[in-house]
């Protein structure tokens, strides 16, 4: 079976692990991305498409035309929304499509992009916002999977033609899993063997935080809490931003404690936590009661915005407590997030849907 993952970028370096899992299980899989991630994760087929990404000028233009993906705050919404572009944005996307089409067509011919059996659309996005490619694939009896990472549905909303054509919706976000009955939960794949082991640099407790979007993580509250705490006990904040993933991992490995987020208990945790847990670093985040029930075996040290300073004080001063949470991380990652286990779960779902035959056992 042939499986193609299509993604704007290799988000957090995990999408290629899906491909690796499919291939390990005896299938053929590729990843095609629109543009290279700023963190410089590994690429397979990168089209280097223009007029897409996080460039400053493009973000300013989106704000100027009030792009549909910016109509909701970074903290997201609990409402069911569909992407709704304004007329100027729709016109600009049509012009972009004209520039993209020959590049996509050349890649499709070179790599056989339309010859796969199953298409995984990361973030629920295909090459075209009008869904022309997904509609054509559906008519050709291809299977369509949409995998939502969070902000796509919280802010932009679903792209209607993709949503209507999708056969299987997946997410790694607990709040989306709770809110949308059409979506199944799937743990993010992770390769902890690629992580360095934590080796803190000093006796002073180093507390790291690595936000991609500060407002989503509650970064300002984290900075304030650690700065206040540093006036009372020997701690320092290590803020990890605007660097390659390799640089970020090296810096993270020098720390004693990692904070994922305190903004919302339903936002839970992401790749930042997978990295720090795998390294053997005590990892702090905010989980709602429902989320805790969903993963009762979790290794996190829990906190909230209101209790953050107090909780960090406890974790900083109690070396044994830090050690307990640090040691609990690696085995939990192996049990829940191992890339091959996640691949096996995807193929179990395929078989349940009748897309794949049961494996033959000797």
CORKA-V401331 format. One record per residue. RES is the residue in one small letter. OMEGA is omega in degrees with one decimal (NA if undefined). BURIAL is # if it has 24 or more other C-alpha atoms within 12 Angstrom, else .. Layout:
res = <RES;RES>
omega = <OMEGA;OMEGA>
burial = <BURIAL;BURIAL>
//
This chain:
res = <x;x;x;x;x;x;x;x;x;x;x;x;x;x;x;x;x;x;x;x;x;x;x;x;x;x;x;x;x;x;x;x;x;x;x;x;x;x;x;x;x;x;x;x;x;x;x;x;x;x;x;x;x;x;x;x;x;x;x;x;x;x;x;x;x;x;x;x;x;x;x;x;x;x;x;x;x;x;x;x;x;x;x;x;x;x;x;x;x;x;x;x;x;x;x;x;x;x;x;x;x;x;x;x;x;x;x;x;x;x;x;x;x;x;x;x;x;x;x;x;x;x;x;x;x;x;x;x;x;x;x;x;x;x;x;x;x;x;x;x;x;x;x;x;x;x;x;x;x;x;x;x;x;x;x;x;x;x;x;x;x;x;x;x;x;x;x;x;x;x;x;x;x;x;x;x;x;x;x;x;x;x;x;x;x;x;x;x;x;x;x;x;x;x;x;x;x;x;x;x;x;x;x;x;x;x;x;x;x;x;x;x;x;x;x;x;x;x;x;x;x;x;x;x;x;x;x;x;x;x;x;x;x;x;x;x;x;x;x;x;x;x;x;x;x;x;x;x;x;x;x;x;x;x;x;x;x;x;x;x;x;x;x;x;x;x;x;x;x;x;x;x;x;x;x;x;x;x;x;x;x;x;x;x;x;x;x;x;x;x;x;x;x;x;x;x;x;x;x;x;x;x;x;x;x;x;x;x;x;x;x;x;x;x;x;x;x;x;x;x;x;x;x;x;x;x;x;x;x;x;x;x;x;x;x;x;x;x;x;x;x;x;x;x;x;x;x;x;x;x;x;x;x;x;x;x;x;x;x;x;x;x>
omega = <-177.9;-175.6;178.9;172.6;178.1;-176.4;174.4;176.0;177.1;-176.4;171.4;177.3;-178.1;-174.5;179.4;176.8;172.4;179.9;179.3;179.9;177.4;-177.8;179.9;-178.7;172.0;179.0;176.9;-177.3;176.9;174.7;174.8;-179.4;179.3;-176.9;-176.3;179.1;-179.4;-179.5;176.3;173.0;-178.9;179.2;171.6;174.8;178.4;-174.5;-178.7;-179.0;179.5;173.1;177.1;179.7;-173.7;178.4;-177.1;-176.4;-178.9;177.3;177.7;178.8;178.9;178.3;-179.3;-178.3;180.0;-177.1;-177.0;-178.6;-179.3;-177.8;-177.5;178.8;-179.1;178.8;173.4;-179.1;176.0;-179.1;172.8;-177.8;172.4;180.0;-176.2;-178.1;172.2;-175.5;-178.8;179.3;179.6;178.5;-179.4;177.9;176.2;177.8;177.5;179.4;178.9;178.7;-176.7;-168.5;179.7;178.6;179.7;-179.4;178.2;179.4;179.7;179.3;-176.7;-173.8;-179.3;-172.5;-178.4;-176.5;-179.7;-179.8;-177.3;180.0;175.9;-179.3;-178.2;-176.2;-178.9;-176.8;169.8;-178.5;-173.5;-178.6;176.0;174.0;-175.0;-178.7;179.6;178.1;178.9;178.7;179.7;178.2;178.4;176.4;173.5;178.5;-175.1;176.5;173.7;-178.2;-173.5;-175.6;175.6;-175.1;179.9;179.2;-178.8;-174.1;-176.1;-173.2;179.4;173.4;-165.1;-179.0;177.5;179.5;-177.2;-178.4;-173.1;177.2;-176.7;175.7;179.5;174.3;171.4;-176.2;-174.6;-178.5;177.5;177.0;179.0;-170.0;-173.7;179.8;-179.5;-171.5;175.0;-178.5;176.7;178.3;175.3;174.6;-179.5;177.2;-176.6;178.3;179.2;-176.7;171.8;175.9;-178.4;174.8;-177.6;-172.0;-170.6;175.9;175.9;-175.9;-179.3;-177.7;-176.9;177.3;-173.3;-178.0;168.6;174.3;-170.7;-175.3;179.1;-173.7;-174.2;-172.6;-177.4;177.9;178.6;178.6;-178.6;-177.5;-178.3;177.9;177.2;-178.1;-177.7;177.5;-175.5;-179.4;-174.9;174.1;174.5;179.0;174.0;-177.6;-174.4;-177.1;169.5;176.8;178.4;179.3;179.8;178.2;-179.3;-179.6;178.5;-179.2;-179.7;-177.1;179.0;-171.6;179.7;-174.5;174.4;176.0;177.8;-177.8;175.0;-172.8;-175.7;178.9;178.7;175.1;169.9;-174.3;179.3;-175.8;175.8;179.3;179.1;178.5;-175.1;176.8;179.5;-179.6;-174.4;178.0;175.8;-170.0;-173.2;173.8;180.0;177.7;175.6;177.8;179.4;179.4;178.1;177.2;-177.6;177.9;-173.8;-179.4;-173.4;-178.5;-172.6;165.9;-170.2;178.5;172.7;176.4;-174.9;-175.2;-170.5;-177.1;179.1;-178.1;178.2;176.9;-179.5;-176.4;179.5;-174.5;-177.2;-177.4;-179.5;177.6;176.6;-179.0;179.4;-178.8;178.1;-178.6;-178.1;-174.4;-174.2;-179.8;178.6;176.9;178.2;-176.2;-172.4;-166.3;-178.3;-172.8;-179.0;176.5;178.1;178.4;178.5;178.2;177.0;-177.4;171.2;177.9;176.3;-178.1;178.7;179.6;-179.7;179.7;-173.7;178.3;176.2;178.7;179.5;179.2;178.4;NA>
burial = <.;#;#;#;#;#;#;#;#;#;#;#;#;#;#;#;#;#;#;#;#;#;#;.;#;.;.;.;#;#;#;#;#;#;#;#;#;.;#;.;#;#;#;#;#;#;#;.;#;#;#;#;.;.;.;.;.;.;.;.;.;#;.;.;.;.;#;#;#;#;#;#;.;#;#;#;#;.;.;.;#;#;#;#;#;.;.;.;#;.;.;.;#;.;.;.;#;.;.;#;.;.;.;#;.;.;.;.;.;.;.;.;#;#;.;#;#;#;#;#;#;#;#;#;#;#;#;#;#;#;#;.;#;#;#;.;#;#;.;.;.;#;#;#;#;#;#;#;#;#;#;#;#;#;#;#;#;#;#;#;#;#;#;.;#;#;#;#;#;#;#;#;#;#;#;#;#;.;.;.;.;.;#;#;#;#;#;#;#;#;#;#;.;.;#;#;#;#;.;#;.;.;.;.;#;#;#;#;#;#;#;#;.;#;.;#;#;#;#;.;#;#;#;.;#;#;#;.;#;.;.;.;.;.;#;#;#;#;#;#;.;.;.;.;#;.;.;#;#;#;#;#;#;#;#;#;#;#;#;#;#;#;#;#;#;#;#;#;#;#;#;#;#;#;#;#;#;#;#;#;#;#;#;#;#;#;#;#;.;.;#;.;.;.;.;.;.;#;#;#;#;#;#;#;#;.;.;#;#;.;#;#;#;.;#;#;.;.;.;.;#;#;#;.;#;#;#;#;#;#;.;#;#;#;#;#;#;#;#;#;#;#;#;#;#;#;#;.;#;#;.;.;.;.;#;.;.;.;.;.;.;.>
//
